[in-house]
Amino acid sequence: MSPPHVSAYALTVEPGTPLAADTARHPDEDVQASRYLIAEEVLGAAGLRNYEISNWARPGHESRHNLAYWRRLSYEAVGPGAHAFDGAVRRWNAARLDGYLTPLSGSSPALPPGGVDTLTPAEAAAEAAILALRLDTGLALPGASGAASPLAPHLDWALERGLLERLIQDGEERVRLTTAGRLLSNELFARLV
């Protein structure tokens, strides 16, 4: 079929579902890791680049929609259950249609109910690092690896264990996840927050 883009996310078994009750069918972490490595090999051989932990694409077919999230670009919330981000503040709309429409249709329209989450500078830095590390372009080191950076010890930890590799891209020193790092990325990400 030669698709231009493939997303391959690990299965999350949700509590209360029929699959959750059938524990014999749950793929364990080793099975999921071996399947990821097979996907990486097969998709790479088919000419798709692993540009993000769970996404492969032919050149020019990367998901612009998802790249906006991973690059922390701004986006607006339109519709029930939608989310917005302006670089520092997250906002989301109520998921129920009636709750969304009522404030919009009154005599003095207002934003629909929802929530707001403002990131602290430390949270924003950790999130920016995590999202950058999801991409094959990785994270720029200046600032992230300086002695004063709270991220530096965790990046050093990952470099020492072969979860990250250094590279020079467009004259800039960066780090990115290795194959082992992609498989164990949650361990590093948990340390960064």
Summary of the structure (lengths in Angstrom):
residues: 193
radius of gyration: 19.9
end to end distance: 40.3
largest distance: 61.4
contacts: 488
relative contact order: 0.10
helix: 39%
strand: 20%
